[in-house]
Every structure is written in structure tokens, then in C-alpha cells.
Amino acid sequence: MPDLPADTPVDRLARATPPTLARKVRGLSDRTIAWIFVAPTILLLLAINIFPLIWTIRLSFTNFRANRPNEPVEWVGLRNYQRILTDPDIWQTMQATAHFLFWTLFFQVLIGFTLAWLINRKFRGNDLMTTLIVIPMMLSPAVVGNFWTFLYQPQIGLINYAVEFVTGIPASSFTMLGSVSLAPWAIVIVDTWMWTPFVMLICLAGLRSIPDYIYEAAEVDRASKWRQFWTMTIPMVLPFLMLAVLFRGIENFKMFDLVVLLTGGGPGDTTLLSSIELKREAFEKWRTGYSSAYAIILFVTVFGLASIYVKALNKVKER
Amino acid sequence: MKARYLAATAALALVAGTSAKAEDLTLCWAAWDPANALVELSKDFEAQSGHKMNFEFVPWPNFADRMLNELNSGGKLCDLMIGDSQWIGAGAESGHYVKLNDFFDANGISMDAFVPATVTGYSEWPKGTPNYWSLPAFGDVVGWTYRKDWFERPELQAEFKEKYGRDLVAPATFAELKDIAEFFQGRDIDGKTVYGASIYTERGSEGITMGVMDVLYSFGFKYENPDKPYDMAGFVNSPGAVAGLEFYKSLYDCCTPPGMSNAYMGEGIDAYKSGQVAMQMNFAFTWPGFEVDPNVGGGKTGYLVNPAGPDGERFAQLGGQGISVVSYSEKQDAALEYIKWFAQPEVQAKWWSMGGFSCLRAVVEDPGFAASQPYAQTFLDSMAIVKDFWAEPSYATLLADSQKRFHDYVVAGQGTAQEALDGLVQDWTVTFEDEGKL
């Protein structure tokens, strides 16, 4: 047993000093310290995410109206949900949302991947080209909505004049944003123009992650370019592509600003997306209980679809 | 000594004439030309009262959203609110506005001194009862402007007479208005293609409802059974109302410029000032701006009361607002002081001279009023035939329903006019059932 040092005045002074916070913390377990660090974030999440969600669920079973806070609130059970799910106008907005979602994803993936594939080749001005292509996604949706409104204007807009130049159809004889048949495509075009670069960037990251030696080995095995593309490029980029679809899908499901600026949901209800209808119910008609139920239905839809999709994505990654 | 005494007395009188404490008052309104005129006018109040005026102006498309949110949340931003006429029911029943009856009585302000339609439209709730929640502040009504210089061209007059068998003059009926609109549609004037008319089609706020209602009233539309409140079947969707809605759609289809599928006040002003259209539906507040415009001012513009319907009935959609004291304000005394000042005849006369449409009878019934501006008589005649949209507390829901039904039919061409109005009766019935009024 080693000799213990003598009890010096300094030691006695140290023992008399109260333990510092650091010493106290030193006595806590790792798990407790971890909880202390995480607790503020969890509290914040509970306050701004979970509590409003629970509150919204509660409101969805009532007839509460936020513009009449002093009126008695009645419990209406599932009536709000029943009214929403049997309302043909709501299904019309779902249909408009599905049309917008499907075609924007289709075009953005198709064009985004093609652009990424072309940009991935080595050529002079490659970096400049990439920068130019990504400019639209850097713009504010308010700016994009406003200038596309001018581009679509039948009397002064460039789009109508371009169509006249190509097809001979008089520029002022048709209106992209005011026509029932053209307006749903007009918003698809603008969203595709704005967000294709985002898909392109993700695809480009995927393409650049494929090692060159794989292609070199395929060349040695005399695999055709076509075969290399379908059996090597596409499977290796697919997880990236699916990720881009997930991001864009969630974003476009809740699309609001761009479409409000372009068409305001019109003409009629042809471009009335679910999020626009939700805003109208909540903050124009002030049917808070009803709109809470609508919000919950949309949340469950997005959450359910995203969960299924993420599982599929994980399976693709595991292959 | 005597002089010093007099000076002290005068100072005391001045202090007693104003409130005990100088306040910072905030007045909330829409961002438009009349609001700018009110800023100038209010400088007199600042000088007289010692209070400082601040202003919160919101563009029309967001005005209702922004201000109703403010009121519903009990916000203290606005001490004075010049709110839209249809807000009066919610303002009164939800306790947003201070009831002004006692204040009016105490200060000798009589509602008889104001144009009756504006008192009913802007101040009373319930309608037709002497319960006042605002002072009529800005009279407004939907009317029409037309290119008088085009109408007076001999070659156009001759061609029109040959085609329609009558003179090319301001239309007296909606049928005549449509003939004229068709006549001008696609016509080349001074090397430029012009169009018949600009009408309201906007979907997002209240545009298409204001436009459609402006026509429907004269076709026999009524909101409810006069003998049974909230009984709408057969009134909202009466044969006359259906014919009126069909007329509005036919006017939109035949005679508006391309791209006017979401047009309201601003788009109408642009179309008219840029020389695109021969006629334009718009609120009267736009008229002073046309008089000073280099393209359409200086006698080129004529002003027209809403034309008559097929049975000779003639009504117009009321616009305009009253000024109210917000009940959440902590400066209500100073806010009431502003209303007292604003109600004075000389202030109202100055208000009119600056472009504000006064509702005070002493101003509009003055012998010189009709000749004071080229549009003054049209304004007076229009104000005599006004009707307003629902002013119920649930007006926002009722408005959202009509916006959808009208836009779906008129612009998107979905269904028939009969289906649109039948659907509107259903929507409004559900709203009133939810309100417990049915």
C-alpha cells in the first residue's frame, strides 16, 4: 500500500470549498448528461410541433371558429371528417393536386436526369452551364410567380408570341392562365422550370458517385453504352433519384405560393390545390374545426405515402 | 395683468378643448388613393388636437385577411378602423367595434345628416335598426366609365346606327351595354385592337361577387324572402337571377380583353387607362384618377350609372366603408375625438375636394356639388340605388361560397347558371344552419 501524502493546509482548504457544478456534473451518468443537452430541443419540438398537432386533432372534432373565440365550442364527433370525405369539391382539389404532383415529378425527373447526364460529361464551360441551370431554383417563388404571370399574358407575354411564331395560332386568341384546359399545365410548366435544377443536382451527385473503374471494367467486357446505362448507371443513381422524388413530392403536395400567384386556384377550381383550399377554409371562411380535420387528413395522407416510399427507398439502397 | 389673465384663460380653454393627453393614434384602412388623401386631411386633426396620427394601410387583396385577423385576435394595432361595409355584423356581434350611439347623442352627431344608404350600409347592425357602429366615411358604388371620345367619333356613330338602328350613346340597359361591347370588341382604333368591356372576374377575394351582384340585382336577384329571413330558395336562384348570371357570362365570353380571367379593380384600371377597352366596370373611387390621366382624362371619359335590367329595375353594388373605434384600443377617447372632428361639415367638404367621397348630405346635396366634378352627378345617382352583399357575421364564408360558384360558372364554364345559383342556395343554407339561424 503506497504511502498517503500528509494532510496539508491546502488539502484542508480544498475540502472546505463547496463542490463546483463541474464536480457535480462529473458525478452524473452519461445518459443523464445526454438528456440535459437534448431536453431543450425536445421541449421546443413539443411546444411548436407536437402540441399544435394534438391541439389540431382536438379541434378537428369540434365546430370551433377562430374568429369567434367567445362562442361556445361544441363537440361534433366525426362530422367534420365525414363532410370532408363526402364533399365532391374536396375530391376535385385532391384530383387537381394529384395531377400537379404526378406531372411535375414526371417532367422534373425526366428533364433533371437528362440534364445531369449531359452535364456529367466533360466539356468546356461545364461549371458555367451548371451555374446557369440552377439559377431558377435560387429565385423566390413570389418573383417567379409574378414574372411568369407576365410571360403568360396573352397580349404582351412572350409565351403566347412564341406559340404564335411556331404554330401560327394568334397570340391573343388563347390564354394559358385563364383557360380551364391550359391552366393546370401552365402551373406544371412553371414548377418544372423552377425545380428541375434541384433534381438535376441530386442526380449529378449520384452520377459522380459512380466510380470510373466500373465503366472501365464494362468496356473491357465489351458492354454496349446502352447496356452500361440500363444495368449500371440507372440502378446506381436510382436511390438518389428516389430521394429527389421524395423531396419534391412532399414539397409539391403542400404547394401554395407559386400557384396562388399564378392562378389563385382558378379558373374555377381547376388549379385549386389542397393547400390553397385548406387556407381558404381556415383563414377566409374561418371554419377552424373543419379545416383542422382537413389538415389532419392531408397530414395522414402525406405521412402514409412518405412512409411507404421511404421503405421502398431503403429496399432499393439495400440491393 | 389683464392680458396675462386672458392668455392663461385662452391656454386653459385650448387644453380643455382637446383631450388631457396627446396620443399616438393608428388608423387602419386599405392602401389606395383615398387613403393618401386621408393622410393629408388628418394633418388638420393633428394640428388641432395635438394627437399624432399613424396609418396602417394594406393592399386590397390582403386587406380583409390582415385586418380581420387583427380584429379576431383582439389586436391593439388599430385604434380606428375603416373596415369594409360587410364587416359591420361581425364587428358588432363579436365585440370588435365600439357602439357609437351614446357618443353620437352626446356630441350632436345625427345619422340623419348622412346619405341614408350609407348609414344602412356602413353603420347599422342589425340592419334597419338605430344601432350605430361606425360613422359613414367613404361612399362608394360600382358604376361604369366609357370612352366618350370613341363614342363621339362620326364614323363609329354611323356604323353603329346602321347596325343597331340607334345612336351610339351611353347605354341605358344592360342589353344595350352588351351591344356596344360587342360593337367595340376586336375593333381597330388608331391602329390598336380594342375590346368591349372590362368586368370583375377575380377569384381570390371578392371581385367576381361584386361584379356579378352588380348585374344580378337589376335582373331580380334577392338575397332572401322579404317576409321570411334566410329563406333563399326562389329568390337567390329565381329565373331573373339565372338570366342575370347568364348575361354576365355572355358578357365575359363575348366582350372582355384576353387574359381577364382574374381581374378586379387594378386590372380594370389598367385596361381602361391603357386604352384597351371601351367601357369599364369599377368602383367610383377610381373616377378621380381617370380625370387626371393623360390618356383618358380631360373630357375623354364619361361616367355611367349602372344600366337597367330587362324589367327596368336598376340597382348597383354598394362599396365604401365606415370609420369605427376598435374596442381593443386603449386610446378610445382620442379615437372618438377623431371621429367627432371627421364628422364636421367643413372637414367633410374638404374631404370631397381632396378626392374622398363624402357621405354627408350637406356636402352631396350642396347645389354646387353636381357640377363640382364630371362624375359627381353619376356618383349621386348611383348612391341612390345601392344594395349590399350580406353583412352577417358569417359574411366571409358566404362570400367565399359565392366567389367559388360564380367563378366556376362564369370563367371556368362549369355547369349552368341555374346549377350555380342552386348550389349557392345550398352553400348559404349550410352556413346559416351552422350559425343557428336556420
Contacts between the chains, C-beta under 8 A, distances in Angstrom:
chain1	res1	chain2	res2	distance
A	63	B	434	7.1
A	66	B	72	6.3
A	67	B	68	6.7
A	67	B	72	4.3
A	67	B	90	7.0
A	67	B	94	7.0
A	67	B	396	7.6
A	68	B	94	6.0
A	68	B	393	7.4
A	69	B	72	7.4
A	70	B	94	7.4
A	70	B	95	7.4
A	89	B	404	7.7
A	152	B	259	8.0
A	153	B	259	5.5
A	154	B	258	3.8
A	154	B	259	4.2
A	155	B	257	7.1
A	155	B	258	6.0
A	155	B	259	6.4
A	155	B	276	8.0
A	172	B	193	7.5
A	172	B	258	4.5
A	173	B	258	7.4
A	174	B	258	7.8
A	175	B	258	5.5
A	175	B	259	4.9
A	175	B	261	6.4
A	177	B	259	7.4
A	177	B	261	6.7
A	177	B	262	7.3
A	178	B	258	7.9
A	178	B	259	6.0
A	178	B	260	7.4
A	178	B	261	2.9
A	178	B	262	7.1
A	178	B	411	6.9
A	179	B	261	7.9
A	180	B	412	5.0
A	180	B	413	6.5
A	180	B	414	7.7
A	260	B	204	7.5
A	263	B	262	7.2
A	264	B	202	7.7
A	264	B	203	4.9
A	264	B	204	4.3
A	264	B	262	5.7
A	265	B	203	6.3
A	265	B	204	7.5
A	266	B	203	4.3
A	266	B	261	6.6
A	266	B	262	5.9
A	266	B	407	5.9
A	266	B	411	6.3
A	266	B	412	6.9
A	267	B	203	7.6
A	267	B	261	5.2
A	267	B	262	7.7
A	267	B	407	7.0
A	267	B	411	4.4
A	267	B	412	4.3
A	268	B	407	5.9
A	268	B	408	4.2
A	268	B	411	6.3
A	268	B	412	2.5
A	268	B	413	7.7
A	268	B	414	5.2
A	269	B	404	7.1
A	269	B	408	6.3
A	269	B	412	7.2
A	269	B	414	7.9
A	270	B	412	6.2
A	280	B	400	6.0
A	283	B	65	6.4
A	283	B	69	7.5
A	284	B	65	7.2
A	284	B	396	5.8
A	284	B	397	8.0
A	284	B	400	5.1
A	285	B	396	6.0
A	285	B	397	4.2
A	285	B	400	4.9
A	286	B	72	7.7
A	286	B	396	6.0
A	286	B	397	6.9
A	287	B	397	6.9
